[in-house]
Amino acid sequence: MAETPAPPPVDVEIDPRLLEVLVCPVTRAPLEYDRAAGELISRAARLAYPIREGVPIMLPEEARELSDAD
């Protein structure tokens, strides 16, 4: 059975105060919010943490590795 493709990211609002306190769980470095992709980006760890239904998923095993183009 073929997997169904993931839905496109939804433009999600994240509380700015939450963004101020969240850090990468791997490096403890600050994160960048990519609203269009629905991700929190850790440049230091080269990981993109997904935001699902408005909740940041801060698990390294759920993160996407950044490519050189990212």
Contact map, one row per residue, 1 for C-alpha under 8 A:
1110000000000000000000000000000000000000000000000000000000000000000000
1111000000000000000000000000000000000000000000000000000000000000000000
1111100000000000000000000000000000000000000000000000000000000000000000
0111110000000000000000000000000000000000000000000000000000000000000000
0011111000000000000000000000000000000000000000000000000000000000000000
0001111100000000000000000000000000000000000000000000000000000000000000
0000111110000000000000000000000000000000000000000000000000000000000000
0000011111000000000000000000000000000000000000000000000000000000000000
0000001111100000000000000000000000011100000000000000000000000000000000
0000000111110000000000000000000000011100000000000000000000000000000000
0000000011111000000000000000000000111100000000000000000000000000000000
0000000001111100000000000000000000100100000000000010110000000000000000
0000000000111110000000000000000000100000000000000000010000000000000000
0000000000011111011000000000000000000000000000000000010000000000000000
0000000000001111111000000000000000000000000000000000000000000000000000
0000000000000111111100000000000000000000000000000000000000000000000000
0000000000000011111110000000000000000000000000000000000000000000000000
0000000000000111111111000000000000000000000000000000000000000000000000
0000000000000111111111000000001010000000000000000000000000000000000000
0000000000000001111111000000000000000000000000000000000000000000000000
0000000000000000111111100000000000000000000000000000000000000000000000
0000000000000000011111110000011000000000000000000000000000000000000000
0000000000000000000011111011111000000000000000000000000000000000000000
0000000000000000000001111111111000000000010010000000000001000000000000
0000000000000000000000111111000000000000000000000000000001110000000000
0000000000000000000000011111000000000000000010000000000000010000000000
0000000000000000000000111111100000000000000110000000000000000000000000
0000000000000000000000111111110000000000000000000000000000000000000000
0000000000000000000000110011111000000000010100000000000000000000000000
0000000000000000000001110001111100000000010000000000000000000000000000
0000000000000000001001110000111110000001111000000000000000000000000000
0000000000000000000000000000011111000001110000000000000000000000000000
0000000000000000001000000000001111100111100000000000000000000000000000
0000000000000000000000000000000111111111100000000000000000000000000000
0000000000111000000000000000000011111110000000000000000000000000000000
0000000011100000000000000000000001111100000000000000000000000000000000
0000000011100000000000000000000001111110000000000000000000000000000000
0000000011110000000000000000000011111111000000000111000000000000000000
0000000000000000000000000000000011101111100000011110000100000000000000
0000000000000000000000000000001111000111110000011110000100000000000000
0000000000000000000000000000001111000011111001111000000000000000000000
0000000000000000000000010000111100000001111111111000000000000000000000
0000000000000000000000000000001000000000111111100000000000000000000000
0000000000000000000000000010100000000000011111100000000000000000000000
0000000000000000000000010110000000000000011111100000000000000000000000
0000000000000000000000000000000000000000111111110000000000000000111000
0000000000000000000000000000000000000000111111111000000000010011110000
0000000000000000000000000000000000000011110001111100000000000011110000
0000000000000000000000000000000000000011110000111110000111110111000000
0000000000000000000000000000000000000111000000011111000111000111000000
0000000000010000000000000000000000000111000000001111111110000000000000
0000000000000000000000000000000000000100000000000111111110000000000000
0000000000010000000000000000000000000000000000000011111000000000000000
0000000000011100000000000000000000000000000000000011111100000000000000
0000000000000000000000000000000000000000000000000011111110000000000000
0000000000000000000000000000000000000011000000001111011111000000000000
0000000000000000000000000000000000000000000000001111001111100110000000
0000000000000000000000011000000000000000000000001100000111110110000000
0000000000000000000000001000000000000000000000001000000011111110000000
0000000000000000000000001100000000000000000000101000000001111110000000
0000000000000000000000000000000000000000000000000000000000111110000000
0000000000000000000000000000000000000000000000001100000011111111000000
0000000000000000000000000000000000000000000000111100000011111111100000
0000000000000000000000000000000000000000000000111100000000000111110000
0000000000000000000000000000000000000000000001110000000000000011111000
0000000000000000000000000000000000000000000001110000000000000001111111
0000000000000000000000000000000000000000000001000000000000000000111111
0000000000000000000000000000000000000000000000000000000000000000011111
0000000000000000000000000000000000000000000000000000000000000000011111
0000000000000000000000000000000000000000000000000000000000000000011111
